Structure formats: C-alpha cells, structure tokens
Amino acid sequence: MSRKAIIAIVLVVVLAAAGIGIFVLSDQGGGDSLAAGDAKNVGFALVPGDRTMGNPKAPVTLIEYGAPTCNICAYFAANEFPQLKREYIDTGKIFYVFRVFPLRPMDGDVEKMARCLPEDKYFGFIDLLWRNQPKWDAAEYPGISDPHGALIQQARLAGMSSEQAEQCIASKAEDERINKVSAEAEQKYNLTGTPMFVVDGAPQPSGALPYADLAKILNAALAKKK
C-alpha cells in the first residue's frame, strides 16, 4: 500500500516522538516464549510479545505484517482471512503470527489500545477496527472530522472507557517494542508496504497478494516438510 518514502518518514516521526504505534476473529494470542524460527533455522524468530493463532508445532509458520489504517489489510481480514484460518490454521497446517507495522501514527494508537486489552481480545479488537475503518480512519476516509474522537469511540465499543483508551495511547512502554518490530521488518524483510507475508522466513511481495497465490506458496512450503 504505502511505499518506502512514506514508511521512512513515519518511522522517523515515530522514533523522534516516541509516541506511536489484527486482527481477525476472537482467538488466542501467543504469550509464551517461542523460538520456532531458530529451531527450524529458516530465517525468522518468534518472540514472547507476538500475537498468534494455531499450533506452535505446525510445520509452517506464517507471519503477517499489517497496519490498522491499511485498507488492503482490512479487505484481507474481512474477505480472505476466514478461509486462511479455516483451511490452514484450524487444521494445524500453519502457525499464524500477526505483527503491526505502523504506516501512520494512528496505527500505533490502535496497537497500544489492543495491547491494553486481555490477550484473548487482541485479534477481535484489531478486526473491529478494520471492519469499521470508514468510521475512524481519516487517512483512507478524509471526510472524518475528528479521527481521534472516532478512534476512542471504537475503543468504547470494545469495552474500554474513554479514560482507559487515552491512558493506553499515552503510554510510552510499547513504543520501543513497536519501533523494533518495524525496523526489523524493513531491514530483514525489505518491507515496502502492507500487508506483507513471511512464509517460514521467506518474505513475499509487499501489498495485495491474492488468496489463491498465498495458498500456492503455503502449499509449496508444506510440501517441503513431507
């Protein structure tokens, strides 16, 4: 979606301000220390802060980098992720990992609020924000006059008070982790847009990736494990 110039500018702003910053369906988020990538020696490592779905012992690991303000990510979440979950995650074929790559400051705000919620509510909240993008995402829908107020309203729908949402956004504790995830994605995988998928350590092209193409990539990776 966005290109290197936009990403670079955003990251500079994030690092300077130290105040910035899915997904889909209610499911558990991983909180345990994971090292599947190291064990498989395939060029990726999982960390305790990752939010995950599925069996950690699945033969293939799929990492998705997405942004709450990314409309392509929102389309994937609503129209293609359910099939991915049904055919690959729920069947134990892949272990799914989601990481936020902030394209804009509001992506960080969403991630901070999502991390304030109980871990098992994380994916549902990110999904809520994607499905309701027209109500709060001024980057994609310029007619929104008060995007911050609209974002706080989304947090209220998830059960947070306005005060709690504001406190989460103001917290600096998550900034270092978010910036580290972003820097690694750009340096290690040459991320140039969202969504971006990394299959067993192998990055795929940034931006829109048709589900049929993603399925072929996953099937090829699975075939190598037989």
N, CA, C and O of each residue as an XYZ file, in Angstrom:
904
protein
N       0.829     -1.181      0.000
C       0.000      0.000      0.000
C       0.869      1.237      0.000
O       0.937      1.937     -1.010
N       1.532      1.526      1.099
C       2.415      2.678      1.155
C       3.821      2.249      0.763
O       4.186      1.080      0.890
N       4.577      3.176      0.302
C       5.927      2.842     -0.176
C       6.999      3.311      0.789
O       6.702      3.908      1.823
N       8.276      3.029      0.432
C       9.405      3.256      1.343
C       9.464      4.702      1.831
O       9.783      4.954      2.993
N       9.155      5.658      0.940
C       9.271      7.056      1.350
C       8.327      7.358      2.504
O       8.713      7.998      3.482
N       7.067      6.885      2.383
C       6.095      7.127      3.442
C       6.523      6.415      4.706
O       6.451      6.979      5.797
N       6.977      5.158      4.562
C       7.393      4.368      5.720
C       8.555      5.036      6.436
O       8.567      5.136      7.663
N       9.537      5.495      5.656
C      10.716      6.119      6.262
C      10.328      7.354      7.048
O      10.816      7.581      8.155
N       9.431      8.165      6.455
C       9.002      9.384      7.138
C       8.297      9.039      8.441
O       8.554      9.645      9.482
N       7.402      8.055      8.369
C       6.645      7.672      9.555
C       7.568      7.160     10.641
O       7.410      7.510     11.811
N       8.539      6.327     10.261
C       9.444      5.765     11.263
C      10.288      6.843     11.921
O      10.558      6.786     13.121
N      10.704      7.828     11.128
C      11.476      8.931     11.703
C      10.632      9.681     12.713
O      11.100     10.025     13.799
N       9.360      9.937     12.340
C       8.461     10.636     13.254
C       8.251      9.814     14.515
O       8.236     10.346     15.625
N       8.086      8.494     14.326
C       7.860      7.608     15.468
C       9.039      7.645     16.418
O       8.879      7.807     17.628
N      10.220      7.492     15.856
C      11.413      7.444     16.697
C      11.656      8.777     17.389
O      12.091      8.828     18.539
N      11.370      9.851     16.670
C      11.611     11.174     17.255
C      10.599     11.475     18.352
O      10.944     11.993     19.414
N       9.332     11.137     18.071
C       8.283     11.467     19.031
C       8.149     10.427     20.122
O       7.667     10.718     21.217
N       8.579      9.206     19.817
C       8.455      8.080     20.751
C       7.045      7.975     21.290
O       6.835      7.738     22.480
N       6.048      8.160     20.373
C       4.691      8.074     20.859
C       3.699      7.510     19.881
O       2.554      7.961     19.894
N       4.038      6.555     19.027
C       3.113      5.989     18.067
C       2.656      4.582     18.416
O       2.838      3.997     19.484
N       2.068      4.168     17.395
C       2.098      2.790     17.388
C       3.529      2.868     17.214
O       4.197      1.838     17.129
N      -5.658     -8.341     13.879
C      -5.478     -7.749     13.792
C      -5.751     -8.554     13.871
O      -5.560     -9.570     13.203
N      -6.441     -8.286     14.970
C      -6.686     -8.849     13.617
C      -7.802     -9.788     13.694
O      -8.295     -9.464     14.775
N      -8.197    -10.317     13.443
C      -9.315    -11.056     12.988
C      -9.799    -12.115     13.939
O      -9.026    -12.932     14.440
N     -11.057    -12.088     14.173
C     -11.740    -13.153     14.896
C     -11.205    -13.367     16.300
O     -10.006    -13.231     16.542
N     -12.077    -13.694     17.206
C     -11.655    -13.968     18.568
C     -10.931    -15.302     18.616
O     -11.517    -16.337     18.298
N      -9.688    -15.291     19.002
C      -8.853    -16.486     19.125
C      -7.777    -16.143     20.123
O      -7.666    -14.991     20.543
N      -6.994    -17.106     20.504
C      -5.979    -16.810     21.496
C      -4.788    -16.120     20.876
O      -4.492    -16.311     19.696
N      -4.093    -15.302     21.689
C      -2.852    -14.692     21.249
C      -1.709    -15.333     21.986
O      -1.818    -15.625     23.177
N      -0.612    -15.556     21.295
C       0.512    -16.240     21.929
C       1.262    -15.336     22.865
O       1.593    -14.205     22.508
N       1.537    -15.813     24.054
C       2.281    -15.018     25.001
C       3.516    -15.735     25.502
O       4.320    -15.143     26.221
N       3.684    -16.988     25.142
C       4.835    -17.736     25.604
C       6.055    -17.432     24.757
O       5.946    -16.969     23.621
N       7.220    -17.703     25.331
C       8.452    -17.514     24.577
C       8.544    -18.565     23.499
O       8.443    -19.759     23.778
N       8.737    -18.127     22.260
C       8.753    -19.031     21.119
C      10.047    -18.874     20.358
O      10.579    -17.770     20.248
N      10.546    -19.949     19.842
C      11.777    -19.895     19.061
C      11.698    -20.856     17.885
O      12.685    -21.498     17.527
N      10.503    -20.949     17.283
C      10.314    -21.887     16.182
C      11.242    -21.574     15.025
O      11.803    -22.476     14.403
N      11.399    -20.284     14.741
C      12.260    -19.914     13.627
C      13.690    -20.345     13.847
O      14.338    -20.854     12.933
N      14.191    -20.144     15.065
C      15.557    -20.552     15.363
C      15.711    -22.060     15.263
O      16.714    -22.567     14.759
N      14.681    -22.780     15.759
C      14.766    -24.233     15.763
C      14.778    -24.780     14.341
O      15.493    -25.736     14.042
N      13.986    -24.171     13.472
C      13.911    -24.641     12.096
C      15.047    -24.081     11.244
O      15.306    -24.558     10.139
N      15.725    -23.049     11.783
C      16.820    -22.414     11.054
C      16.362    -21.920      9.684
O      17.002    -22.195      8.669
N      15.242    -21.186      9.667
C      14.691    -20.720      8.403
C      14.621    -19.201      8.313
O      13.883    -18.669      7.484
N      15.365    -18.503      9.140
C      15.468    -17.070      8.971
C      14.433    -16.234      9.669
O      14.188    -15.102      9.252
N      13.816    -16.737     10.708
C      12.909    -15.910     11.487
C      12.931    -16.388     12.933
O      13.305    -17.525     13.221
N      12.525    -15.504     13.833
C      12.454    -15.848     15.249
C      11.174    -15.273     15.828
O      10.799    -14.145     15.510
N      10.510    -16.029     16.664
C       9.305    -15.574     17.331
C       9.659    -15.101     18.731
O      10.587    -15.607     19.361
N       8.900    -14.118     19.205
C       9.200    -13.514     20.498
C       7.960    -13.552     21.392
O       6.844    -13.708     20.897
N       8.150    -13.409     22.709
C       7.016    -13.509     23.631
C       5.889    -12.538     23.334
O       4.731    -12.851     23.612
N       6.187    -11.369     22.777
C       5.142    -10.386     22.516
C       4.296    -10.657     21.291
O       3.310     -9.955     21.065
N       4.649    -11.653     20.490
C       3.886    -11.936     19.278
C       2.458    -12.350     19.621
O       2.219    -13.028     20.620
N       1.524    -11.939     18.789
C       0.139    -12.389     18.889
C      -0.057    -13.459     17.812
O       0.257    -13.243     16.642
N      -0.577    -14.608     18.225
C      -0.563    -15.765     17.342
C      -1.889    -16.511     17.339
O      -2.733    -16.328     18.216
N      -2.046    -17.354     16.331
C      -3.164    -18.285     16.246
C      -2.641    -19.634     15.777
O      -1.718    -19.709     14.965
N      -3.242    -20.702     16.300
C      -2.901    -22.026     15.817
C      -1.897    -22.755     16.673
O      -1.583    -22.341     17.789
N      -1.402    -23.840     16.135
C      -0.492    -24.736     16.832
C       0.957    -24.307     16.613
O       1.417    -24.283     15.472
N       1.687    -23.969     17.677
C       3.093    -23.576     17.511
C       3.952    -24.665     16.871
O       5.029    -24.381     16.348
N       3.482    -25.901     16.912
C       4.240    -27.009     16.333
C       3.821    -27.320     14.897
O       4.233    -28.336     14.337
N       3.010    -26.457     14.305
C       2.616    -26.644     12.909
C       3.858    -26.634     12.018
O       4.838    -25.965     12.347
N       3.841    -27.355     10.905
C       5.047    -27.465     10.067
C       5.491    -26.162      9.414
O       6.671    -25.997      9.106
N       4.560    -25.236      9.199
C       4.886    -23.973      8.522
C       4.431    -22.801      9.381
O       3.348    -22.837      9.964
N       5.260    -21.761      9.457
C       4.917    -20.545     10.190
C       4.691    -19.399      9.210
O       5.532    -19.123      8.355
N       3.555    -18.742      9.345
C       3.199    -17.592      8.508
C       3.142    -16.345      9.377
O       2.353    -16.274     10.319
N       3.976    -15.365      9.063
C       3.956    -14.070      9.748
C       3.303    -13.054      8.821
O       3.686    -12.926      7.658
N       2.324    -12.339      9.338
C       1.723    -11.234      8.582
C       2.063     -9.918      9.258
O       1.868     -9.759     10.463
N       2.573     -8.974      8.476
C       2.750     -7.598      8.925
C       1.596     -6.788      8.351
O       1.382     -6.766      7.139
N       0.856     -6.122      9.231
C      -0.282     -5.331      8.774
C      -0.383     -4.031      9.544
O       0.308     -3.826     10.542
N      -1.259     -3.153      9.063
C      -1.481     -1.861      9.707
C      -2.979     -1.619      9.826
O      -3.710     -1.856      8.864
N      -3.459     -1.154     10.977
C      -4.884     -0.895     11.133
C      -5.447      0.111     10.133
O      -6.626      0.026      9.789
N      -4.634      1.069      9.651
C      -5.128      2.046      8.682
C      -4.977      1.576      7.236
O      -5.271      2.331      6.309
N      -4.529      0.351      7.034
C      -4.314     -0.196      5.684
C      -5.611     -0.788      5.159
O      -6.134     -1.745      5.730
N      -6.141     -0.221      4.062
C      -7.415     -0.729      3.541
C      -7.263     -2.092      2.865
O      -8.218     -2.868      2.827
N      -6.099     -2.389      2.341
C      -5.872     -3.717      1.759
C      -5.864     -4.765      2.872
O      -6.384     -5.868      2.701
N      -5.268     -4.409      4.018
C      -5.287     -5.309      5.174
C      -6.722     -5.554      5.641
O      -7.088     -6.677      5.989
N      -7.521     -4.503      5.644
C      -8.913     -4.631      6.061
C      -9.680     -5.542      5.109
O     -10.511     -6.342      5.541
N      -9.402     -5.420      3.818
C     -10.064     -6.293      2.844
C      -9.666     -7.751      3.074
O     -10.510     -8.647      3.059
N      -8.373     -7.972      3.286
C      -7.901     -9.336      3.525
C      -8.551     -9.914      4.778
O      -8.972    -11.071      4.789
N      -8.631     -9.104      5.834
C      -9.203     -9.569      7.096
C     -10.652    -10.000      6.928
O     -11.064    -11.033      7.456
N     -11.415     -9.215      6.200
C     -12.847     -9.489      6.069
C     -13.160    -10.561      5.032
O     -14.110    -11.325      5.204
N     -12.381    -10.627      3.963
C     -12.761    -11.458      2.824
C     -11.905    -12.700      2.599
O     -12.361    -13.655      1.970
N     -10.675    -12.703      3.102
C      -9.783    -13.811      2.806
C      -9.232    -14.519      4.041
O      -8.980    -15.724      4.004
N      -9.044    -13.786      5.126
C      -8.515    -14.423      6.316
C      -9.393    -15.558      6.840
O      -8.853    -16.580      7.264
N     -10.734    -15.425      6.829
C     -11.555    -16.545      7.319
C     -11.250    -17.860      6.608
O     -11.250    -18.917      7.239
N     -10.990    -17.806      5.299
C     -10.651    -19.021      4.568
C      -9.266    -19.529      4.963
O      -9.057    -20.734      5.103
N      -8.328    -18.607      5.141
C      -6.992    -18.992      5.598
C      -7.066    -19.686      6.956
O      -6.422    -20.712      7.174
N      -7.845    -19.126      7.849
C      -7.994    -19.712      9.180
C      -8.620    -21.101      9.094
O      -8.159    -22.048      9.731
N      -9.666    -21.198      8.304
C     -10.389    -22.463      8.197
C      -9.540    -23.568      7.566
O      -9.558    -24.709      8.028
N      -8.797    -23.229      6.510
C      -8.096    -24.240      5.724
C      -6.677    -24.535      6.223
O      -6.167    -25.636      6.018
N      -6.043    -23.563      6.873
C      -4.633    -23.750      7.239
C      -4.357    -23.642      8.739
O      -3.567    -24.421      9.273
N      -4.992    -22.693      9.426
C      -4.715    -22.511     10.846
C      -5.455    -23.553     11.684
O      -4.847    -24.252     12.494
N      -6.766    -23.651     11.484
C      -7.569    -24.579     12.275
C      -7.220    -26.036     12.006
O      -7.467    -26.893     12.855
N      -6.658    -26.329     10.853
C      -6.284    -27.702     10.507
C      -4.882    -28.069     10.978
O      -4.437    -29.199     10.780
N      -4.180    -27.115     11.604
C      -2.848    -27.399     12.126
C      -1.741    -27.376     11.089
O      -0.635    -27.846     11.352
N      -2.029    -26.828      9.901
C      -1.013    -26.796      8.848
C      -0.023    -25.657      9.058
O       1.169    -25.810      8.792
N      -0.523    -24.499      9.542
C       0.364    -23.358      9.742
C       0.158    -22.748     11.116
O      -0.924    -22.829     11.697
N       1.210    -22.140     11.619
C       1.173    -21.336     12.833
C       1.186    -19.890     12.383
O       2.110    -19.461     11.691
N       0.165    -19.128     12.772
C      -0.022    -17.764     12.277
C       0.441    -16.740     13.317
O       0.102    -16.828     14.497
N       1.219    -15.777     12.850
C       1.741    -14.707     13.700
C       1.367    -13.364     13.075
O       1.575    -13.161     11.879
N       0.820    -12.449     13.869
C       0.477    -11.123     13.354
C       1.303    -10.057     14.057
O       1.420    -10.053     15.283
N       1.875     -9.153     13.270
C       2.656     -8.040     13.807
C       2.209     -6.738     13.146
O       2.019     -6.684     11.931
N       2.046     -5.704     13.943
C       1.677     -4.392     13.410
C       2.910     -3.676     12.879
O       3.920     -3.548     13.571
N       2.810     -3.218     11.651
C       3.826     -2.339     11.072
C       3.147     -0.996     10.842
O       2.372     -0.858      9.895
N       3.419     -0.001     11.688
C       2.697      1.267     11.604
C       3.075      2.095     10.382
O       4.241      2.431     10.171
N       2.078      2.407      9.599
C       2.267      3.306      8.464
C       2.008      4.751      8.869
O       2.550      5.681      8.272
N       1.172      4.928      9.893
C       0.771      6.259     10.350
C       0.668      6.230     11.874
O       0.558      5.153     12.460
N       0.700      7.399     12.528
C       0.626      7.430     13.984
C      -0.585      6.706     14.563
O      -0.482      6.096     15.627
N      -1.733      6.761     13.883
C      -2.928      6.120     14.424
C      -2.796      4.603     14.460
O      -3.482      3.948     15.245
N      -1.931      4.033     13.629
C      -1.692      2.593     13.707
C      -1.096      2.240     15.065
O      -1.450      1.228     15.669
N      -0.196      3.081     15.528
C       0.396      2.868     16.842
C      -0.624      3.034     17.952
O      -0.604      2.295     18.936
N      -1.522      4.007     17.795
C      -2.561      4.206     18.798
C      -3.445      2.967     18.925
O      -3.778      2.537     20.029
N      -3.816      2.405     17.781
C      -4.642      1.197     17.793
C      -3.904      0.046     18.458
O      -4.475     -0.660     19.290
N      -2.640     -0.150     18.100
C      -1.860     -1.232     18.666
C      -1.722     -1.075     20.178
O      -1.803     -2.059     20.914
N      -1.515      0.150     20.642
C      -1.387      0.372     22.085
C      -2.673      0.020     22.814
O      -2.638     -0.600     23.877
N      -3.811      0.414     22.248
C      -5.082      0.076     22.892
C      -5.317     -1.426     22.861
O      -5.790     -2.000     23.841
N      -4.994     -2.063     21.747
C      -5.188     -3.510     21.631
C      -4.359     -4.253     22.670
O      -4.801     -5.263     23.218
N      -3.157     -3.751     22.939
C      -2.281     -4.395     23.923
C      -2.746     -4.161     25.354
O      -2.325     -4.879     26.260
N      -3.606     -3.171     25.573
C      -4.163     -2.933     26.896
C      -5.285     -3.917     27.229
O      -5.579     -4.158     28.400
N      -5.895     -4.470     26.219
C      -6.983     -5.415     26.416
C      -6.426     -6.775     26.839
O      -5.245     -7.046     26.622
N      -7.255     -7.634     27.438
C      -6.810     -9.002     27.705
C      -6.318     -9.645     26.408
O      -6.847     -9.366     25.332
N      -5.317    -10.496     26.514
C      -4.669    -11.043     25.322
C      -5.629    -11.752     24.385
O      -5.461    -11.707     23.166
N      -6.647    -12.413     24.955
C      -7.579    -13.141     24.102
C      -8.578    -12.228     23.395
O      -9.399    -12.698     22.608
N      -8.512    -10.921     23.672
C      -9.375     -9.948     22.997
C      -8.624     -9.187     21.905
O      -9.221     -8.384     21.189
N      -7.335     -9.431     21.774
C      -6.499     -8.652     20.858
C      -7.000     -8.743     19.417
O      -7.268     -7.719     18.789
N      -7.125     -9.953     18.897
C      -7.491    -10.105     17.490
C      -8.884     -9.556     17.197
O      -9.120     -8.963     16.145
N      -9.797     -9.759     18.137
C     -11.139     -9.236     17.934
C     -11.167     -7.719     17.829
O     -11.944     -7.159     17.056
N     -10.307     -7.045     18.620
C     -10.268     -5.583     18.583
C      -9.679     -5.085     17.261
O     -10.211     -4.156     16.654
N      -8.583     -5.703     16.819
C      -7.992     -5.297     15.547
C      -8.990     -5.516     14.417
O      -9.112     -4.686     13.516
N      -9.699     -6.631     14.472
C     -10.712     -6.916     13.457
C     -11.819     -5.877     13.474
O     -12.280     -5.440     12.420
N     -12.248     -5.479     14.667
C     -13.265     -4.441     14.799
C     -12.821     -3.155     14.123
O     -13.601     -2.520     13.413
N     -11.564     -2.769     14.345
C     -11.048     -1.530     13.758
C     -10.982     -1.627     12.241
O     -11.276     -0.651     11.551
N     -10.599     -2.789     11.707
C     -10.559     -2.943     10.254
C     -11.962     -2.879      9.655
O     -12.178     -2.220      8.637
N     -12.900     -3.556     10.282
C     -14.256     -3.582      9.742
C     -14.924     -2.213      9.830
O     -15.804     -1.893      9.031
N     -14.506     -1.409     10.802
C     -15.090     -0.082     10.985
C     -14.200      1.035     10.460
O     -14.372      2.189     10.853
N     -13.267      0.727      9.595
C     -12.364      1.756      9.061
C     -13.077      3.022      8.581
O     -12.597      4.119      8.867
N     -14.207      2.919      7.860
C     -14.871      4.137      7.380
C     -15.326      5.075      8.484
O     -15.656      6.229      8.213
N     -15.350      4.600      9.729
C     -15.846      5.421     10.827
C     -14.742      6.182     11.561
O     -15.034      7.112     12.313
N     -13.458      5.794     11.350
C     -12.401      6.429     12.142
C     -11.121      6.724     11.357
O     -10.347      7.588     11.767
N     -10.879      6.036     10.250
C      -9.601      6.119      9.542
C      -9.596      7.283      8.545
O      -9.986      7.129      7.388
N      -9.150      8.438      9.013
C      -9.151      9.633      8.173
C      -8.159      9.531      7.020
O      -8.305     10.238      6.022
N      -7.155      8.668      7.135
C      -6.187      8.510      6.050
C      -6.854      7.905      4.810
O      -6.551      8.295      3.682
N      -7.749      6.966      5.028
C      -8.463      6.329      3.915
C      -9.798      6.995      3.634
O     -10.330      6.895      2.528
N     -10.345      7.686      4.651
C     -11.656      8.330      4.515
C     -11.536      9.772      5.013
O     -11.854     10.055      6.169
N     -11.080     10.684      4.150
C     -10.747     12.063      4.559
C     -11.913     12.859      5.130
O     -11.689     13.899      5.749
N     -13.146     12.407      4.945
C     -14.295     13.159      5.438
C     -14.475     13.103      6.944
O     -15.336     13.800      7.482
N     -13.693     12.299      7.633
C     -13.827     12.181      9.088
C     -13.214     13.417      9.751
O     -12.017     13.667      9.604
N     -14.021     14.185     10.474
C     -13.559     15.458     11.021
C     -12.772     15.309     12.320
O     -11.896     16.123     12.612
N     -13.080     14.269     13.103
C     -12.405     14.076     14.385
C     -11.941     12.615     14.479
O     -12.568     11.811     15.170
N     -10.856     12.273     13.794
C     -10.424     10.865     13.793
C     -10.050     10.341     15.174
O     -10.296      9.175     15.484
N      -9.454     11.203     16.010
C      -9.082     10.738     17.348
C     -10.326     10.406     18.163
O     -10.394      9.361     18.810
N     -11.297     11.293     18.126
C     -12.541     11.028     18.845
C     -13.239      9.788     18.316
O     -13.816      9.017     19.082
N     -13.185      9.596     16.997
C     -13.803      8.416     16.389
C     -13.078      7.147     16.821
O     -13.706      6.109     17.028
N     -11.751      7.229     16.958
C     -10.973      6.074     17.399
C     -11.305      5.726     18.851
O     -11.426      4.551     19.197
N     -11.451      6.738     19.690
C     -11.822      6.497     21.083
C     -13.194      5.830     21.155
O     -13.429      4.974     22.008
N     -14.093      6.220     20.262
C     -15.411      5.597     20.228
C     -15.316      4.113     19.898
O     -16.090      3.314     20.426
N     -14.383      3.733     19.036
C     -14.176      2.316     18.720
C     -13.692      1.559     19.951
O     -14.089      0.417     20.184
N     -12.839      2.198     20.728
C     -12.361      1.568     21.955
C     -13.519      1.352     22.928
O     -13.570      0.340     23.628
N     -14.436      2.300     22.967
C     -15.609      2.163     23.834
C     -16.461      0.976     23.398
O     -17.031      0.285     24.242
N     -16.554      0.734     22.117
C     -17.301     -0.423     21.619
C     -16.669     -1.731     22.080
O     -17.350     -2.748     22.212
N     -15.356     -1.692     22.325
C     -14.642     -2.892     22.776
C     -14.666     -3.027     24.300
O     -14.072     -3.954     24.851
N     -15.349     -2.108     24.978
C     -15.491     -2.217     26.428
C     -14.565     -1.338     27.238
O     -14.564     -1.419     28.467
N     -13.774     -0.498     26.584
C     -12.880      0.401     27.301
C     -13.585      1.731     27.555
O     -14.424      2.153     26.760
N     -13.249      2.380     28.645
C     -13.738      3.736     28.868
C     -12.863      4.704     28.076
O     -11.765      4.348     27.648
N     -13.344      5.908     27.884
C     -12.548      6.916     27.181
C     -11.245      7.174     27.917
O     -10.196      7.344     27.296
N     -11.315      7.203     29.240
C     -10.119      7.456     30.047
C      -9.097      6.333     29.882
O      -7.900      6.592     29.756
N      -9.567      5.099     29.882
C      -8.657      3.971     29.691
C      -7.994      4.019     28.325
O      -6.792      3.784     28.201
N      -8.779      4.324     27.302
C      -8.239      4.392     25.946
C      -7.172      5.475     25.844
O      -6.123      5.263     25.236
N      -7.437      6.630     26.436
C      -6.468      7.729     26.386
C      -5.181      7.358     27.130
O      -4.085      7.693     26.682
N      -5.315      6.674     28.251
C      -4.139      6.259     29.010
C      -3.292      5.271     28.217
O      -2.063      5.317     28.259
N      -3.962      4.377     27.493
C      -3.225      3.400     26.683
C      -2.453      4.102     25.577
O      -1.291      3.781     25.326
N      -3.088      5.049     24.923
C      -2.447      5.774     23.833
C      -1.262      6.594     24.354
O      -0.244      6.723     23.674
N      -1.400      7.141     25.553
C      -0.346      7.994     26.124
C       0.835      7.201     26.655
O       1.904      7.769     26.876
N       0.665      5.902     26.863
C       1.736      5.090     27.440
C       2.928      5.007     26.494
O       2.760      4.850     25.284
N       4.141      5.114     27.055
C       5.366      5.024     26.261
C       5.985      3.625     26.302
O       6.958      3.350     25.600
N       5.426      2.762     27.111
C       6.045      1.456     27.330
C       6.116      0.612     26.063
O       7.051     -0.170     25.885
N       5.117      0.771     25.170
C       5.063     -0.056     23.963
C       5.881      0.504     22.803
O       6.127     -0.196     21.820
N       6.306      1.772     22.915
C       6.948      2.426     21.779
C       8.209      1.694     21.307
O       8.408      1.491     20.109
N       9.042      1.308     22.250
C      10.295      0.657     21.882
C      10.048     -0.658     21.153
O      10.716     -0.969     20.167
N       9.071     -1.435     21.652
C       8.772     -2.711     21.008
C       8.223     -2.499     19.594
O       8.622     -3.194     18.659
N       7.311     -1.544     19.443
C       6.711     -1.283     18.134
C       7.769     -0.816     17.138
O       7.788     -1.260     15.989
N       8.641      0.074     17.578
C       9.702      0.564     16.695
C      10.675     -0.545     16.313
O      11.164     -0.581     15.184
N      10.957     -1.449     17.245
C      11.863     -2.565     16.971
C      11.267     -3.514     15.942
O      11.966     -3.975     15.040
N       9.980     -3.806     16.076
C       9.292     -4.671     15.111
C       9.327     -4.034     13.723
O       9.570     -4.713     12.725
N       9.085     -2.736     13.671
C       9.069     -2.028     12.388
C      10.436     -2.036     11.733
O      10.558     -2.302     10.538
N      11.466     -1.746     12.518
C      12.821     -1.691     11.974
C      13.258     -3.057     11.468
O      13.877     -3.158     10.409
N      12.942     -4.106     12.216
C      13.314     -5.452     11.787
C      12.622     -5.828     10.486
O      13.239     -6.415      9.597
N      11.349     -5.493     10.373
C      10.605     -5.824      9.157
C      11.210     -5.158      7.935
O      11.314     -5.762      6.868
N      11.607     -3.907      8.107
C      12.169     -3.169      6.981
C      13.575     -3.664      6.636
O      13.915     -3.815      5.462
N      14.385     -3.914      7.658
C      15.774     -4.305      7.425
C      15.910     -5.771      7.025
O      16.670     -6.106      6.117
N      15.169     -6.641      7.708
C      15.325     -8.077      7.476
C      14.550     -8.571      6.275
O      15.010     -9.449      5.545
N      13.346     -7.992      6.067
C      12.473     -8.490      5.012
C      12.235     -7.487      3.888
O      11.492     -7.769      2.948
N      12.868     -6.309      3.983
C      12.711     -5.277      2.965
C      11.241     -4.932      2.754
O      10.782     -4.794      1.620
N      10.517     -4.795      3.844
C       9.097     -4.479      3.773
C       8.896     -3.100      3.164
O       9.507     -2.122      3.595
N       8.031     -3.033      2.156
C       7.743     -1.756      1.492
C       6.261     -1.414      1.511
O       5.863     -0.399      0.938
N       5.448     -2.217      2.144
C       4.022     -1.939      2.218
C       3.312     -3.015      3.012
O       3.913     -4.017      3.399
N       2.041     -2.802      3.247
C       1.249     -3.792      3.987
C       0.010     -4.155      3.186
O      -0.482     -3.339      2.405
N      -0.505     -5.371      3.369
C       0.070     -6.421      4.197
C       1.307     -7.042      3.546
O       1.498     -6.945      2.334
N       2.136     -7.677      4.361
C       3.269     -8.451      3.864
C       3.305     -9.781      4.612
O       3.133     -9.828      5.830
N       3.531    -10.850      3.870
C       3.548    -12.187      4.456
C       4.952    -12.776      4.374
O       5.645    -12.648      3.365
N       5.348    -13.423      5.462
C       6.643    -14.097      5.534
C       6.353    -15.570      5.816
O       5.814    -15.906      6.870
N       6.705    -16.439      4.887
C       6.409    -17.865      4.993
C       7.688    -18.614      5.348
O       8.602    -18.716      4.530
N       7.749    -19.132      6.561
C       8.942    -19.824      7.043
C      10.214    -19.016      6.785
O      11.241    -19.555      6.370
N      10.119    -17.719      7.039
C      11.284    -16.851      6.896
C      11.474    -16.257      5.524
O      12.342    -15.404      5.339
N      10.678    -16.687      4.544
C      10.808    -16.176      3.175
C       9.777    -15.079      2.932
O       8.583    -15.371      2.878
N      10.207    -13.816      2.783
C       9.253    -12.720      2.579
C       8.636    -12.768      1.187
O       9.312    -13.055      0.198
N       7.347    -12.483      1.133
C       6.629    -12.392     -0.130
C       6.480    -10.912     -0.510
O       6.723    -10.044      0.329
N       6.090    -10.606     -1.749
C       5.980     -9.196     -2.155
C       5.016     -8.417     -1.258
O       3.963     -8.925     -0.872
N       5.387     -7.190     -0.935
C       4.532     -6.348     -0.113
C       3.282     -5.946     -0.887
O       3.293     -5.869     -2.115
N       2.205     -5.691     -0.148
C       0.972     -5.239     -0.760
C       0.010     -6.378     -1.016
O       0.149     -7.467     -0.459
N      -0.965     -6.113     -1.863
C      -2.019     -7.097     -2.129
C      -1.440     -8.396     -2.678
O      -0.641     -8.389     -3.614
N      -1.857     -9.508     -2.080
C      -1.459    -10.832     -2.542
C      -2.729    -11.671     -2.604
O      -3.295    -12.004     -1.562
N      -3.188    -12.020     -3.809
C      -4.424    -12.797     -3.922
C      -4.362    -14.068     -3.080
O      -3.307    -14.689     -2.951
N      -5.497    -14.444     -2.512
C      -5.510    -15.613     -1.654
C      -5.038    -16.859     -2.382
O      -4.333    -17.684     -1.802
N      -5.415    -17.006     -3.639
C      -5.002    -18.184     -4.406
C      -3.481    -18.267     -4.498
O      -2.909    -19.355     -4.430
N      -2.832    -17.120     -4.653
C      -1.364    -17.103     -4.723
C      -0.750    -17.440     -3.364
O       0.228    -18.184     -3.288
N      -1.327    -16.888     -2.289
C      -0.830    -17.191     -0.950
C      -0.990    -18.677     -0.652
O      -0.099    -19.292     -0.066
N      -2.112    -19.253     -1.049
C      -2.345    -20.675     -0.819
C      -1.306    -21.524     -1.542
O      -0.828    -22.515     -0.990
N      -0.953    -21.153     -2.757
C       0.061    -21.893     -3.512
C       1.414    -21.845     -2.783
O       2.126    -22.847     -2.708
N       1.751    -20.672     -2.254
C       3.018    -20.516     -1.523
C       3.020    -21.383     -0.274
O       4.011    -22.046      0.033
N       1.896    -21.372      0.446
C       1.795    -22.182      1.660
C       1.852    -23.672      1.331
O       2.498    -24.443      2.040
N       1.177    -24.075      0.259
C       1.186    -25.489     -0.129
C       2.590    -25.946     -0.520
O       2.994    -27.069     -0.222
N       3.324    -25.063     -1.190
C       4.702    -25.410     -1.580
C       5.574    -25.564     -0.340
O       6.406    -26.469     -0.272
N       5.386    -24.678      0.642
C       6.170    -24.774      1.874
C       5.811    -26.029      2.643
O       6.683    -26.672      3.228
N       4.535    -26.384      2.647
C       4.092    -27.601      3.331
C       4.656    -28.846      2.644
O       5.026    -29.815      3.308
N       4.717    -28.814      1.323
C       5.215    -29.962      0.582
C       6.686    -30.251      0.918
O       7.120    -31.403      0.896
N       7.427    -29.213      1.223
C       8.834    -29.392      1.572
C       9.013    -30.075      2.921
O      10.080    -30.620      3.206
N       7.982    -30.048      3.747
C       8.070    -30.625      5.088
C       7.680    -32.098      5.115
O       7.806    -32.751      6.151
N       7.210    -32.623      3.995
C       6.773    -34.023      3.972
C       7.962    -34.953      3.746
O       7.792    -36.171      3.696
